[in-house]
Amino acid sequence: MCAKEVKEDIRGVAMEMAGLVEYQKDSVVSRTLISKKVGTITAFAFDEGQGLSEHTAPYDATVLVLDGEVEITIEGEPLTLRAGGMAIMPANRPHALVATRRFKMLLIMIRE
């Protein structure tokens, strides 16, 4: 997975969300937009077939799909999301995702 840190201050600037990160063949690309002690907002672009293997996180994580289609599995139950869709992956519960078509998302994690 490629990670791209924000080099410019994007606060107070109008942006097209789907343009925050670009697709790369056979890759997952991420760009951290905000990283604070209390939480993060990260944009991701997944090529078709790419994903994140099953894992848990200590905090709820909100997925906002900006483009394409993803299958998210939470505790073995699949959810299909398309552009404009959203799901909250609960803390401490196993989840995974795979791009059924290439897709982009914002991942918002707020720490307690």
Stockholm file with secondary structure:
# STOCKHOLM 1.0

chainA/1-112         MCAKEVKEDIRGVAMEMAGLVEYQKDSVVSRTLISKKVGTITAFAFDEGQGLSEHTAPYDATVLVLDGEVEITIEGEPLTLRAGGMAIMPANRPHALVATRRFKMLLIMIRE
#=GR chainA/1-112 SS CEEEECCSCCTTCCCCGGGSSCCCTTCEEEEEEEEETTEEEEEEEECTTCEEEEECCSSCEEEEEEEEEEEEEETTEEEEEETTCEEEECTTSCEEEEEEEEEEEEEEEECC
#=GC SS_cons         CEEEECCSCCTTCCCCGGGSSCCCTTCEEEEEEEEETTEEEEEEEECTTCEEEEECCSSCEEEEEEEEEEEEEETTEEEEEETTCEEEECTTSCEEEEEEEEEEEEEEEECC
//
